[in-house]
Amino acid sequence: MIRAGDTLTNAATGQTLRFLRTAADTGGALLEIESTWPPGATAPPEHFHPRQSERFTVLAGTLRVRVAGEERELRVGDTLDIPAGVPHAMWNGGDAPAVARWETRPALGTERLFEALHAFAASGAVDARGVPPLLDLAVLVPRHWDEMRLTRPAPAVQRLVFGILGPLARALGRGAPPRARS
């Protein structure tokens, strides 16, 4: 269970999350993180949050963002609000670390999603963008459908594919990082 002050570092992407306020601290209303992206990172998969809004305030460096198909750069002091349902991706394409305060409202199960993704990365079972294999996604994505959805393939296709693959994946013990699998 994540607590305020805890830090997760993604072994694949190098992104660090320092938890400032958790769902437990705010009665589920807010998850507040300080995130650090290493220089030269690649763009993560585009996604959206069907029931959550996000706010990013850049504290150091610069961040590249793609929101609703438009790409731009955020600098120190810039704030970006992303409403629920809006496709986006964020990364540090610069040559110095980038740091931002990141607020997610409501928190929902976002902390558990981050723990799972970071555990997959720690086990080495992800690609360069930190994405687990398809059979693991077939369990992980539906489990966090309220928190995050990938934009590709279309969510209806994901539901169909993951609906078919999910039972097989669970029967094979997938959906948990390899180190945690029994």
C-alpha positions in Angstrom: 0.0 0.0 0.0 1.4 3.4 -1.0 1.8 6.0 1.7 2.7 9.7 1.5 6.5 9.9 1.2 6.9 6.6 -0.7 8.7 6.7 -4.0 8.5 4.4 -7.0 11.1 4.4 -9.8 10.2 2.7 -13.1 13.2 0.5 -14.1 12.3 0.7 -17.8 11.5 4.4 -18.2 13.5 5.9 -15.3 10.4 8.0 -14.3 10.2 8.5 -10.5 7.0 9.1 -8.6 7.1 10.6 -5.1 3.8 10.4 -3.4 2.8 13.6 -1.6 -0.8 12.9 -0.7 -2.5 9.6 -1.3 -6.1 8.4 -1.6 -6.0 7.5 2.1 -4.9 11.0 3.0 -7.6 12.7 1.0 -10.6 10.4 1.4 -10.1 9.3 -2.2 -10.6 12.9 -3.5 -7.0 13.4 -4.7 -3.7 11.7 -5.5 -0.8 14.1 -5.5 2.6 13.1 -6.8 5.9 14.8 -7.6 7.1 13.1 -10.8 10.6 13.2 -12.3 11.2 12.2 -15.9 14.7 11.5 -17.0 16.2 13.4 -20.0 15.5 12.0 -23.5 12.5 9.8 -22.6 10.3 8.4 -25.3 6.6 9.2 -25.4 4.4 6.7 -23.4 1.3 5.2 -25.0 -1.4 7.7 -25.5 -4.2 7.1 -23.0 -7.1 8.8 -21.3 -8.8 8.7 -17.9 -12.6 8.2 -18.3 -13.5 9.3 -14.7 -10.5 11.4 -13.6 -9.0 14.8 -14.4 -5.3 15.7 -14.1 -3.3 18.8 -13.4 0.4 19.1 -14.0 2.6 22.0 -12.8 6.1 22.0 -14.1 8.7 22.6 -11.3 11.9 22.0 -13.3 13.0 21.3 -16.8 10.5 21.0 -19.7 7.9 18.4 -20.7 6.5 17.5 -24.1 2.8 16.9 -24.0 0.3 15.7 -26.6 -3.3 16.6 -25.6 -6.2 15.8 -28.0 -3.7 15.4 -30.9 -1.9 18.7 -30.3 1.7 18.7 -29.2 3.4 21.4 -27.1 6.1 22.1 -24.6 5.6 23.0 -20.9 8.2 25.0 -19.0 8.8 25.8 -15.4 5.7 27.4 -13.9 3.3 26.2 -16.6 0.2 24.4 -15.5 -1.8 22.0 -17.7 -5.3 20.8 -16.8 -6.5 17.6 -18.6 -10.2 16.9 -18.2 -11.6 13.4 -18.0 -11.8 11.6 -21.3 -9.2 13.7 -23.1 -6.4 11.6 -24.8 -2.9 12.6 -23.8 0.7 11.5 -23.4 3.6 13.3 -21.5 7.3 12.8 -21.6 10.7 14.6 -21.3 12.3 15.0 -24.7 14.9 17.4 -23.3 18.4 17.0 -22.1 17.8 17.7 -18.4 15.5 16.1 -15.8 11.9 17.4 -15.7 9.9 17.6 -12.5 6.2 18.3 -12.1 3.5 18.2 -9.4 0.8 15.9 -10.7 -2.7 15.8 -9.3 -5.3 13.2 -10.2 -8.9 13.7 -9.1 -10.5 11.5 -7.8 -7.7 9.1 -6.9 -9.7 5.9 -7.6 -7.2 2.9 -7.9 -4.4 4.9 -9.5 -1.9 4.0 -6.8 -2.5 0.3 -7.4 -2.1 0.8 -11.1 1.2 2.6 -10.6 2.4 -0.2 -8.2 1.6 -2.9 -10.8 3.3 -1.1 -13.7 6.4 -0.4 -11.6 6.6 -4.0 -10.5 6.4 -5.2 -14.1 9.2 -2.8 -15.0 11.3 -4.0 -12.0 10.9 -7.6 -13.2 12.0 -6.6 -16.7 8.7 -7.7 -18.2 8.0 -4.5 -20.2 9.0 -2.8 -23.4 11.1 0.4 -23.6 7.9 2.5 -22.9 7.1 0.5 -19.7 4.3 -1.5 -21.3 3.8 -5.1 -20.1 3.1 -8.0 -22.6 -0.4 -8.4 -24.1 -1.5 -11.3 -21.8 -0.6 -9.3 -18.7 -2.4 -6.2 -20.2 -5.5 -8.5 -20.8 -5.8 -8.7 -17.0 -4.3 -5.4 -15.9 -6.2 -3.0 -18.2 -9.8 -4.3 -17.3 -8.8 -4.3 -13.6 -8.1 -0.5 -14.0 -10.7 0.4 -16.6 -12.0 3.3 -14.5 -8.5 4.8 -14.1 -7.0 4.5 -17.6 -7.7 3.4 -21.1 -5.4 3.2 -24.0 -6.5 5.1 -27.1 -5.2 2.3 -29.5 -6.7 0.1 -30.4 -10.1 1.6 -29.8 -11.6 0.9 -26.3 -14.3 -1.2 -27.8 -11.7 -3.4 -29.5 -9.7 -3.6 -26.2 -12.8 -4.8 -24.4 -13.4 -7.5 -27.0 -9.7 -8.6 -27.1 -9.2 -8.5 -23.4 -12.6 -10.1 -22.8 -11.4 -13.1 -24.9 -7.8 -13.1 -23.7 -8.5 -12.3 -20.0 -9.7 -15.7 -18.9 -6.8 -17.4 -20.6 -4.3 -15.0 -19.2 -5.7 -15.5 -15.6 -5.7 -19.3 -16.1 -2.0 -18.9 -17.0 -1.3 -16.8 -13.9 -0.7 -13.6 -15.9 -1.6 -10.1 -14.7 1.0 -10.0 -11.9 4.7 -9.2 -12.4 6.7 -12.4 -13.0 8.6 -12.0 -9.8 5.3 -12.0 -7.9 3.8 -14.9 -9.9 3.6 -18.2 -8.0 
